[in-house]
Amino acid sequence: MFDATYINNYKDYLTKERRVADNTVSSYIRDITQFSDYLQNGEIGDFDRVTKEDVQFYISLLFDRGRSPATVSRFIASLKAFFRRMTDDGFSGTNPTAELDTISFAKKAPTILTNEEIERLLDQPGINDIKGCRDKAMLETLYATGIRVSELISLDISDVNLVTGLITCRNGKERTIPLYATAVRAISHYLSFSRPAMAVTGEVSLFVNTGGGRMSRQGFWKILKSYLEAAQISEDITPQMLRHSFAAHLLENGADLRSLQQMLGHADISSTQVYARVVNQQLKDVYEKAHPRA
């Protein structure tokens, strides 16, 4: 388990040795404590087991939850300072934040896959394999709906209506989102072929791990990364790539911002407008490359 002593000792170090202002200390400790809570929920036993990917996943979640670049920058600074101290004191063998760049993370636009890259990714899982069938259903569901990874793994069987082609997200603001036909078929195949062989008796979650229980964020992240690598997709990979691609592709094909906001579950439309700016920039880049007088 995470030892609160580490955090308390770090607080004493900031206060007594570094003489950091009280407000700054409070912000640092709040950031570290929230990250610790997130890791414990993901069943990571101690700080020494934290990887760079764990940190990157959490940063993606902060952006996806609408945190500002300034807030994310502060979090990265808090964590970098904490792990640097942990490493210097010998409590942690490696520093998972050593290569993180505060500025590049804070200003980074959403990573959007091309249509061709999406097709390559979705073609990777083998549908005649039990795990591949499950993975195909998960990837199709994410790209069909744009839901968050946390919402994907929170889905129960009762949240999916294959007859109407709709799923209901209840993790956070409840909303109902359509599924395209290929996603419906992928989920249906998973429910008849894979899930009965994987799930333990009485399990209600839609997507289960090899132990028969609910899929975890970390488990899905490893699955997604392996398929992205197999598809030879070299972009900076994040757990939210399919959500970002879903949003951008819908806008490219004529979806309006308000409808997209509702499907994504954004409380503020300014969060949705990020995708409009990305799409507009892509169109501008195409124009400048293709127009003879540009």
Buried (B, 14 or more C-beta within 10 A) or exposed (E): EBEEEBBEBBBEBBBEEEEBEEEEBEBBBEBBBBBBEBBEEBEBEBBEEBEBBBBBBBBBBBBBEEBEBEBBBBBBBBBBBBBBBBBEEEBBEBBBBEEBEBEEBBEBEBBBBBEEBBEBBBBBBEBEEBBBBBBBBBBBBBBBBBBBBBBBBBBBBEBBEBEEBBBBBEBBEEBBBEBEEEBBBBBEBBBEBBBEEBBEEEBEBBBBBEEBEBBBBBBBBEBBBEBBEEBEBEEEBBBBBBBBBBBBBBBBEEBEBEEBBBBBBBEEEEBBBBBBEBBEEBEEEEEEEEEEEE
